[in-house]
């Protein structure tokens, strides 16, 4: 546990101390602010027209969807350097020869990256908090939605980390991570095109969007937790195997 914590601290210091992280954070906040103001204006217009939307579905869900779409790009950019940079700087071999296991390396790097993404997610929470100062609403669905985003961040980080173990090129890692996350997101849209109910249901249940929308609607289904945790474990395991295979090359 102490070894994992040391790797975690080193990696978190590297991520948070990078100017690139602050550029990403600034762009993240700017994009969210623009989209939130636009969503707020649309919600006010529809409310005046008597659309009957509640503040969660009319304002907060579009805000959360914006965060989800930004994470699709941001997380591969943040995770692309986890192993690729080590390989490019020739420090990866030193890491492999140190008296630590592949699992400790992967877990430490994963936790540091996950926390750095959760800091960005906390920025997104500021907008509902500011809205709460001028409007009253039920926080239950909001906390449920952010619980889903919490696990979603973990899934995307594990995918990006796995992509980073595949090559020494940061650009290729980011692109692979983006494609893998996008594929899990689009599986649900392909479900409606399947004639066989079994395959349609299977693709739908393998889609990140399907389970995320359940959290957004306040439905705490066990299958949603199981799916996201399974994805984290699967991609983390594959990352561990890739690191372990490097010891024998």
Secondary structure, 3 states (H helix, E strand, C coil): CHHHHHHHHHHHHHHHCCHHHHHHHHHHHHHHHHHHHHHHHHHHHHHHCCCCCCHHHHHHHHHHHHHHHHHHHHHHHHHCHHHHHHHHCCCHHHHHHCCCCHHHHHHHHHHHHHHHHHHHHHHHHHHHHHHHCCCCCCCHHHHHHHHHHHHHHHHHHHHHHHHHCCCCCHHHHHHHHHHHHHHHHHHHHHHCCCCCHHHHHHHHHCCHHHHHHHHHCCCCCHHHHHHHHHHHHHHHHHHHHHHHHHCCC
